[in-house]
Amino acid sequence: MLKVGLAAALLFSIWDQRATQPAAIGLGVLMLGAFVMHLKVKDPISKPLPSLAVLAMCAAIALL
């Protein structure tokens, strides 16, 4: 539920710029956790790639 809320906040940030950085950082933290957990359970490399891609996009949004 948190992931959906943060993604909605990122969409809302199109109209209100103040929500951009907190939403991107929050979603990035969730994706970092997902990536670490995929590595921890030794999933094949294809499993954590989507979370790593979303993490990279959130980092770019938060830093720009």
Distance bins in CASP14 RR format, pairs under 12 A and 6 or more apart:
PFRMAT RR
TARGET T0000
AUTHOR 0000-0000-0000
RMODE 2
METHOD distances of the structure
MODEL  1
1 7 0 0 0 0 0 1 0 0 0 0 0
1 8 0 0 0 0 0 1 0 0 0 0 0
1 30 0 0 0 0 0 1 0 0 0 0 0
2 8 0 0 0 0 0 1 0 0 0 0 0
2 9 0 0 0 0 0 1 0 0 0 0 0
2 23 0 0 0 0 0 1 0 0 0 0 0
2 26 0 0 0 0 1 0 0 0 0 0 0
2 27 0 0 0 0 1 0 0 0 0 0 0
2 28 0 0 0 0 0 1 0 0 0 0 0
2 29 0 0 0 0 0 1 0 0 0 0 0
2 30 1 0 0 1 0 0 0 0 0 0 0
2 31 0 0 0 0 0 1 0 0 0 0 0
2 34 0 0 0 0 0 1 0 0 0 0 0
3 9 0 0 0 0 0 1 0 0 0 0 0
3 10 0 0 0 0 0 1 0 0 0 0 0
3 23 0 0 0 0 0 1 0 0 0 0 0
3 26 0 0 0 0 1 0 0 0 0 0 0
3 27 1 0 0 1 0 0 0 0 0 0 0
3 28 0 0 0 0 1 0 0 0 0 0 0
3 29 0 0 0 0 0 1 0 0 0 0 0
3 30 1 0 1 0 0 0 0 0 0 0 0
3 31 0 0 0 0 1 0 0 0 0 0 0
3 33 0 0 0 0 0 1 0 0 0 0 0
3 34 0 0 0 0 1 0 0 0 0 0 0
3 51 0 0 0 0 0 1 0 0 0 0 0
3 54 0 0 0 0 1 0 0 0 0 0 0
3 58 0 0 0 0 0 1 0 0 0 0 0
4 10 0 0 0 0 0 1 0 0 0 0 0
4 11 0 0 0 0 0 1 0 0 0 0 0
4 23 0 0 0 0 0 1 0 0 0 0 0
4 27 0 0 0 0 0 1 0 0 0 0 0
4 30 0 0 0 0 0 1 0 0 0 0 0
5 11 0 0 0 0 1 0 0 0 0 0 0
5 12 0 0 0 0 1 0 0 0 0 0 0
5 13 0 0 0 0 0 1 0 0 0 0 0
5 19 0 0 0 0 0 1 0 0 0 0 0
5 22 0 0 0 0 0 1 0 0 0 0 0
5 23 0 0 0 0 1 0 0 0 0 0 0
5 26 0 0 0 0 0 1 0 0 0 0 0
5 27 0 0 0 0 1 0 0 0 0 0 0
5 30 0 0 0 0 0 1 0 0 0 0 0
6 12 0 0 0 0 0 1 0 0 0 0 0
6 13 0 0 0 0 0 1 0 0 0 0 0
6 19 0 0 0 0 1 0 0 0 0 0 0
6 20 0 0 0 0 0 1 0 0 0 0 0
6 21 0 0 0 0 0 1 0 0 0 0 0
6 22 0 0 0 0 1 0 0 0 0 0 0
6 23 1 0 1 0 0 0 0 0 0 0 0
6 24 0 0 0 0 1 0 0 0 0 0 0
6 25 0 0 0 0 1 0 0 0 0 0 0
6 26 1 0 1 0 0 0 0 0 0 0 0
6 27 1 0 1 0 0 0 0 0 0 0 0
6 28 0 0 0 0 1 0 0 0 0 0 0
6 29 0 0 0 0 1 0 0 0 0 0 0
6 30 1 0 0 1 0 0 0 0 0 0 0
6 31 0 0 0 0 1 0 0 0 0 0 0
6 54 0 0 0 0 0 1 0 0 0 0 0
6 58 0 0 0 0 1 0 0 0 0 0 0
6 61 0 0 0 0 0 1 0 0 0 0 0
6 62 0 0 0 0 0 1 0 0 0 0 0
7 13 0 0 0 0 0 1 0 0 0 0 0
7 19 0 0 0 0 0 1 0 0 0 0 0
7 23 1 0 0 1 0 0 0 0 0 0 0
7 24 0 0 0 0 0 1 0 0 0 0 0
7 26 0 0 0 0 0 1 0 0 0 0 0
7 27 1 0 0 1 0 0 0 0 0 0 0
7 28 0 0 0 0 0 1 0 0 0 0 0
7 30 0 0 0 0 1 0 0 0 0 0 0
7 31 0 0 0 0 0 1 0 0 0 0 0
7 54 0 0 0 0 1 0 0 0 0 0 0
7 57 0 0 0 0 0 1 0 0 0 0 0
7 58 0 0 0 0 0 1 0 0 0 0 0
7 61 0 0 0 0 0 1 0 0 0 0 0
8 14 0 0 0 0 0 1 0 0 0 0 0
8 19 0 0 0 0 1 0 0 0 0 0 0
8 23 0 0 0 0 1 0 0 0 0 0 0
8 27 0 0 0 0 0 1 0 0 0 0 0
9 15 0 0 0 0 0 1 0 0 0 0 0
9 16 0 0 0 0 1 0 0 0 0 0 0
9 17 0 0 0 0 0 1 0 0 0 0 0
9 18 0 0 0 0 0 1 0 0 0 0 0
9 19 1 0 1 0 0 0 0 0 0 0 0
9 20 0 0 0 0 1 0 0 0 0 0 0
9 21 0 0 0 0 0 1 0 0 0 0 0
9 22 1 0 0 1 0 0 0 0 0 0 0
9 23 1 1 0 0 0 0 0 0 0 0 0
9 24 0 0 0 0 1 0 0 0 0 0 0
9 25 0 0 0 0 0 1 0 0 0 0 0
9 26 0 0 0 0 1 0 0 0 0 0 0
9 27 0 0 0 0 1 0 0 0 0 0 0
9 58 0 0 0 0 0 1 0 0 0 0 0
9 61 0 0 0 0 0 1 0 0 0 0 0
10 16 0 0 0 0 0 1 0 0 0 0 0
10 17 0 0 0 0 0 1 0 0 0 0 0
10 19 1 0 0 1 0 0 0 0 0 0 0
10 20 1 0 0 1 0 0 0 0 0 0 0
10 21 0 0 0 0 0 1 0 0 0 0 0
10 22 0 0 0 0 1 0 0 0 0 0 0
10 23 1 0 1 0 0 0 0 0 0 0 0
10 24 1 0 0 1 0 0 0 0 0 0 0
10 25 0 0 0 0 0 1 0 0 0 0 0
10 26 0 0 0 0 1 0 0 0 0 0 0
10 27 1 0 0 1 0 0 0 0 0 0 0
10 28 0 0 0 0 0 1 0 0 0 0 0
10 54 0 0 0 0 0 1 0 0 0 0 0
10 57 0 0 0 0 1 0 0 0 0 0 0
10 58 0 0 0 0 1 0 0 0 0 0 0
10 61 1 0 0 1 0 0 0 0 0 0 0
10 62 0 0 0 0 0 1 0 0 0 0 0
11 19 0 0 0 0 1 0 0 0 0 0 0
11 20 0 0 0 0 0 1 0 0 0 0 0
11 23 0 0 0 0 1 0 0 0 0 0 0
11 24 0 0 0 0 0 1 0 0 0 0 0
11 27 0 0 0 0 0 1 0 0 0 0 0
11 61 0 0 0 0 0 1 0 0 0 0 0
12 18 0 0 0 0 1 0 0 0 0 0 0
12 19 1 0 1 0 0 0 0 0 0 0 0
12 20 0 0 0 0 1 0 0 0 0 0 0
12 22 0 0 0 0 0 1 0 0 0 0 0
12 23 1 0 0 1 0 0 0 0 0 0 0
13 19 1 0 1 0 0 0 0 0 0 0 0
13 20 1 1 0 0 0 0 0 0 0 0 0
13 21 0 0 0 0 1 0 0 0 0 0 0
13 22 0 0 0 0 1 0 0 0 0 0 0
13 23 1 0 1 0 0 0 0 0 0 0 0
13 24 0 0 0 0 1 0 0 0 0 0 0
13 25 0 0 0 0 0 1 0 0 0 0 0
13 27 0 0 0 0 0 1 0 0 0 0 0
13 58 0 0 0 0 0 1 0 0 0 0 0
13 61 0 0 0 0 1 0 0 0 0 0 0
13 62 0 0 0 0 0 1 0 0 0 0 0
14 20 0 0 0 0 1 0 0 0 0 0 0
14 23 0 0 0 0 0 1 0 0 0 0 0
14 61 0 0 0 0 0 1 0 0 0 0 0
16 22 0 0 0 0 0 1 0 0 0 0 0
16 23 0 0 0 0 0 1 0 0 0 0 0
17 23 0 0 0 0 0 1 0 0 0 0 0
17 24 0 0 0 0 0 1 0 0 0 0 0
17 61 0 0 0 0 0 1 0 0 0 0 0
17 64 0 0 0 0 0 1 0 0 0 0 0
19 25 0 0 0 0 0 1 0 0 0 0 0
19 26 0 0 0 0 0 1 0 0 0 0 0
19 27 0 0 0 0 0 1 0 0 0 0 0
19 61 0 0 0 0 0 1 0 0 0 0 0
19 62 0 0 0 0 0 1 0 0 0 0 0
20 26 0 0 0 0 0 1 0 0 0 0 0
20 27 0 0 0 0 0 1 0 0 0 0 0
20 58 0 0 0 0 0 1 0 0 0 0 0
20 60 0 0 0 0 0 1 0 0 0 0 0
20 61 1 0 0 1 0 0 0 0 0 0 0
20 62 1 0 0 1 0 0 0 0 0 0 0
20 63 0 0 0 0 0 1 0 0 0 0 0
20 64 0 0 0 0 1 0 0 0 0 0 0
21 27 0 0 0 0 0 1 0 0 0 0 0
21 28 0 0 0 0 0 1 0 0 0 0 0
21 58 0 0 0 0 0 1 0 0 0 0 0
21 59 0 0 0 0 0 1 0 0 0 0 0
21 60 0 0 0 0 0 1 0 0 0 0 0
21 61 1 0 0 1 0 0 0 0 0 0 0
21 62 1 0 1 0 0 0 0 0 0 0 0
21 63 0 0 0 0 1 0 0 0 0 0 0
21 64 0 0 0 0 1 0 0 0 0 0 0
22 28 0 0 0 0 0 1 0 0 0 0 0
22 29 0 0 0 0 0 1 0 0 0 0 0
22 58 0 0 0 0 0 1 0 0 0 0 0
22 61 0 0 0 0 0 1 0 0 0 0 0
22 62 0 0 0 0 1 0 0 0 0 0 0
23 29 0 0 0 0 0 1 0 0 0 0 0
23 30 0 0 0 0 0 1 0 0 0 0 0
23 58 0 0 0 0 1 0 0 0 0 0 0
23 61 0 0 0 0 1 0 0 0 0 0 0
23 62 0 0 0 0 1 0 0 0 0 0 0
24 30 0 0 0 0 0 1 0 0 0 0 0
24 31 0 0 0 0 0 1 0 0 0 0 0
24 54 0 0 0 0 0 1 0 0 0 0 0
24 55 0 0 0 0 0 1 0 0 0 0 0
24 56 0 0 0 0 0 1 0 0 0 0 0
24 57 0 0 0 0 1 0 0 0 0 0 0
24 58 1 0 1 0 0 0 0 0 0 0 0
24 59 1 0 0 1 0 0 0 0 0 0 0
24 60 0 0 0 0 1 0 0 0 0 0 0
24 61 1 0 1 0 0 0 0 0 0 0 0
24 62 1 0 1 0 0 0 0 0 0 0 0
24 63 0 0 0 0 1 0 0 0 0 0 0
24 64 0 0 0 0 1 0 0 0 0 0 0
25 31 0 0 0 0 0 1 0 0 0 0 0
25 32 0 0 0 0 0 1 0 0 0 0 0
25 55 0 0 0 0 0 1 0 0 0 0 0
25 58 1 0 0 1 0 0 0 0 0 0 0
25 59 0 0 0 0 1 0 0 0 0 0 0
25 60 0 0 0 0 0 1 0 0 0 0 0
25 61 0 0 0 0 1 0 0 0 0 0 0
25 62 1 0 1 0 0 0 0 0 0 0 0
25 63 0 0 0 0 1 0 0 0 0 0 0
26 32 0 0 0 0 1 0 0 0 0 0 0
26 33 0 0 0 0 0 1 0 0 0 0 0
26 54 0 0 0 0 0 1 0 0 0 0 0
26 55 0 0 0 0 0 1 0 0 0 0 0
26 58 1 0 0 1 0 0 0 0 0 0 0
26 59 0 0 0 0 0 1 0 0 0 0 0
26 61 0 0 0 0 0 1 0 0 0 0 0
26 62 0 0 0 0 1 0 0 0 0 0 0
27 33 0 0 0 0 0 1 0 0 0 0 0
27 34 0 0 0 0 0 1 0 0 0 0 0
27 51 0 0 0 0 0 1 0 0 0 0 0
27 54 1 0 0 1 0 0 0 0 0 0 0
27 55 0 0 0 0 1 0 0 0 0 0 0
27 56 0 0 0 0 0 1 0 0 0 0 0
27 57 0 0 0 0 1 0 0 0 0 0 0
27 58 1 0 1 0 0 0 0 0 0 0 0
27 59 0 0 0 0 0 1 0 0 0 0 0
27 61 0 0 0 0 1 0 0 0 0 0 0
27 62 0 0 0 0 1 0 0 0 0 0 0
28 34 0 0 0 0 1 0 0 0 0 0 0
28 35 0 0 0 0 1 0 0 0 0 0 0
28 36 0 0 0 0 0 1 0 0 0 0 0
28 51 0 0 0 0 1 0 0 0 0 0 0
28 52 0 0 0 0 0 1 0 0 0 0 0
28 53 0 0 0 0 0 1 0 0 0 0 0
28 54 1 0 0 1 0 0 0 0 0 0 0
28 55 1 0 1 0 0 0 0 0 0 0 0
28 56 0 0 0 0 1 0 0 0 0 0 0
28 57 0 0 0 0 1 0 0 0 0 0 0
28 58 1 1 0 0 0 0 0 0 0 0 0
28 59 1 0 0 1 0 0 0 0 0 0 0
28 60 0 0 0 0 0 1 0 0 0 0 0
28 61 0 0 0 0 1 0 0 0 0 0 0
28 62 1 0 0 1 0 0 0 0 0 0 0
28 63 0 0 0 0 0 1 0 0 0 0 0
29 35 0 0 0 0 0 1 0 0 0 0 0
29 36 0 0 0 0 0 1 0 0 0 0 0
29 51 0 0 0 0 0 1 0 0 0 0 0
29 54 0 0 0 0 0 1 0 0 0 0 0
29 55 0 0 0 0 1 0 0 0 0 0 0
29 58 0 0 0 0 1 0 0 0 0 0 0
29 59 0 0 0 0 0 1 0 0 0 0 0
29 62 0 0 0 0 0 1 0 0 0 0 0
30 36 0 0 0 0 0 1 0 0 0 0 0
30 37 0 0 0 0 0 1 0 0 0 0 0
30 51 0 0 0 0 1 0 0 0 0 0 0
30 54 0 0 0 0 1 0 0 0 0 0 0
30 55 0 0 0 0 1 0 0 0 0 0 0
30 58 0 0 0 0 1 0 0 0 0 0 0
31 37 0 0 0 0 0 1 0 0 0 0 0
31 38 0 0 0 0 0 1 0 0 0 0 0
31 48 0 0 0 0 1 0 0 0 0 0 0
31 49 0 0 0 0 0 1 0 0 0 0 0
31 50 0 0 0 0 1 0 0 0 0 0 0
31 51 1 0 1 0 0 0 0 0 0 0 0
31 52 1 0 0 1 0 0 0 0 0 0 0
31 53 0 0 0 0 1 0 0 0 0 0 0
31 54 1 0 1 0 0 0 0 0 0 0 0
31 55 1 1 0 0 0 0 0 0 0 0 0
31 56 0 0 0 0 1 0 0 0 0 0 0
31 57 0 0 0 0 1 0 0 0 0 0 0
31 58 1 0 0 1 0 0 0 0 0 0 0
31 59 0 0 0 0 1 0 0 0 0 0 0
31 61 0 0 0 0 0 1 0 0 0 0 0
31 62 0 0 0 0 0 1 0 0 0 0 0
32 38 0 0 0 0 0 1 0 0 0 0 0
32 39 0 0 0 0 0 1 0 0 0 0 0
32 48 0 0 0 0 0 1 0 0 0 0 0
32 51 1 0 0 1 0 0 0 0 0 0 0
32 52 0 0 0 0 1 0 0 0 0 0 0
32 54 0 0 0 0 1 0 0 0 0 0 0
32 55 1 0 1 0 0 0 0 0 0 0 0
32 56 0 0 0 0 0 1 0 0 0 0 0
32 58 0 0 0 0 1 0 0 0 0 0 0
32 59 0 0 0 0 1 0 0 0 0 0 0
33 39 0 0 0 0 1 0 0 0 0 0 0
33 40 0 0 0 0 1 0 0 0 0 0 0
33 48 0 0 0 0 1 0 0 0 0 0 0
33 51 1 0 0 1 0 0 0 0 0 0 0
33 52 0 0 0 0 0 1 0 0 0 0 0
33 54 0 0 0 0 0 1 0 0 0 0 0
33 55 0 0 0 0 1 0 0 0 0 0 0
34 40 0 0 0 0 0 1 0 0 0 0 0
34 41 0 0 0 0 0 1 0 0 0 0 0
34 43 0 0 0 0 0 1 0 0 0 0 0
34 47 0 0 0 0 1 0 0 0 0 0 0
34 48 1 0 0 1 0 0 0 0 0 0 0
34 49 0 0 0 0 0 1 0 0 0 0 0
34 50 0 0 0 0 1 0 0 0 0 0 0
34 51 1 0 1 0 0 0 0 0 0 0 0
34 52 0 0 0 0 1 0 0 0 0 0 0
34 53 0 0 0 0 0 1 0 0 0 0 0
34 54 0 0 0 0 1 0 0 0 0 0 0
34 55 0 0 0 0 1 0 0 0 0 0 0
34 58 0 0 0 0 0 1 0 0 0 0 0
35 41 0 0 0 0 0 1 0 0 0 0 0
35 43 0 0 0 0 0 1 0 0 0 0 0
35 45 0 0 0 0 0 1 0 0 0 0 0
35 47 0 0 0 0 1 0 0 0 0 0 0
35 48 1 0 1 0 0 0 0 0 0 0 0
35 49 0 0 0 0 1 0 0 0 0 0 0
35 50 0 0 0 0 1 0 0 0 0 0 0
35 51 1 0 1 0 0 0 0 0 0 0 0
35 52 1 0 1 0 0 0 0 0 0 0 0
35 53 0 0 0 0 1 0 0 0 0 0 0
35 54 0 0 0 0 1 0 0 0 0 0 0
35 55 1 0 0 1 0 0 0 0 0 0 0
35 56 0 0 0 0 0 1 0 0 0 0 0
35 58 0 0 0 0 0 1 0 0 0 0 0
36 43 0 0 0 0 0 1 0 0 0 0 0
36 48 0 0 0 0 1 0 0 0 0 0 0
36 51 0 0 0 0 1 0 0 0 0 0 0
36 52 0 0 0 0 0 1 0 0 0 0 0
36 55 0 0 0 0 0 1 0 0 0 0 0
37 43 0 0 0 0 1 0 0 0 0 0 0
37 47 0 0 0 0 0 1 0 0 0 0 0
37 48 0 0 0 0 1 0 0 0 0 0 0
37 51 0 0 0 0 1 0 0 0 0 0 0
38 44 0 0 0 0 1 0 0 0 0 0 0
38 45 0 0 0 0 1 0 0 0 0 0 0
38 46 0 0 0 0 1 0 0 0 0 0 0
38 47 1 0 1 0 0 0 0 0 0 0 0
38 48 1 1 0 0 0 0 0 0 0 0 0
38 49 0 0 0 0 1 0 0 0 0 0 0
38 50 0 0 0 0 1 0 0 0 0 0 0
38 51 1 0 0 1 0 0 0 0 0 0 0
38 52 0 0 0 0 1 0 0 0 0 0 0
38 55 0 0 0 0 0 1 0 0 0 0 0
39 45 0 0 0 0 1 0 0 0 0 0 0
39 47 0 0 0 0 1 0 0 0 0 0 0
39 48 1 0 0 1 0 0 0 0 0 0 0
39 49 0 0 0 0 0 1 0 0 0 0 0
39 51 0 0 0 0 0 1 0 0 0 0 0
39 52 0 0 0 0 0 1 0 0 0 0 0
40 47 0 0 0 0 0 1 0 0 0 0 0
40 48 0 0 0 0 0 1 0 0 0 0 0
41 47 0 0 0 0 1 0 0 0 0 0 0
41 48 0 0 0 0 1 0 0 0 0 0 0
42 48 0 0 0 0 0 1 0 0 0 0 0
43 49 0 0 0 0 0 1 0 0 0 0 0
43 50 0 0 0 0 0 1 0 0 0 0 0
43 51 0 0 0 0 0 1 0 0 0 0 0
43 52 0 0 0 0 0 1 0 0 0 0 0
45 51 0 0 0 0 0 1 0 0 0 0 0
45 52 0 0 0 0 1 0 0 0 0 0 0
46 52 0 0 0 0 0 1 0 0 0 0 0
46 53 0 0 0 0 0 1 0 0 0 0 0
48 54 0 0 0 0 0 1 0 0 0 0 0
48 55 0 0 0 0 1 0 0 0 0 0 0
49 55 0 0 0 0 0 1 0 0 0 0 0
49 56 0 0 0 0 0 1 0 0 0 0 0
50 56 0 0 0 0 0 1 0 0 0 0 0
50 57 0 0 0 0 0 1 0 0 0 0 0
51 57 0 0 0 0 0 1 0 0 0 0 0
51 58 0 0 0 0 0 1 0 0 0 0 0
52 58 0 0 0 0 0 1 0 0 0 0 0
52 59 0 0 0 0 0 1 0 0 0 0 0
53 59 0 0 0 0 0 1 0 0 0 0 0
53 60 0 0 0 0 0 1 0 0 0 0 0
54 60 0 0 0 0 0 1 0 0 0 0 0
54 61 0 0 0 0 0 1 0 0 0 0 0
55 61 0 0 0 0 0 1 0 0 0 0 0
55 62 0 0 0 0 0 1 0 0 0 0 0
56 62 0 0 0 0 0 1 0 0 0 0 0
56 63 0 0 0 0 0 1 0 0 0 0 0
57 63 0 0 0 0 0 1 0 0 0 0 0
57 64 0 0 0 0 0 1 0 0 0 0 0
58 64 0 0 0 0 0 1 0 0 0 0 0
END
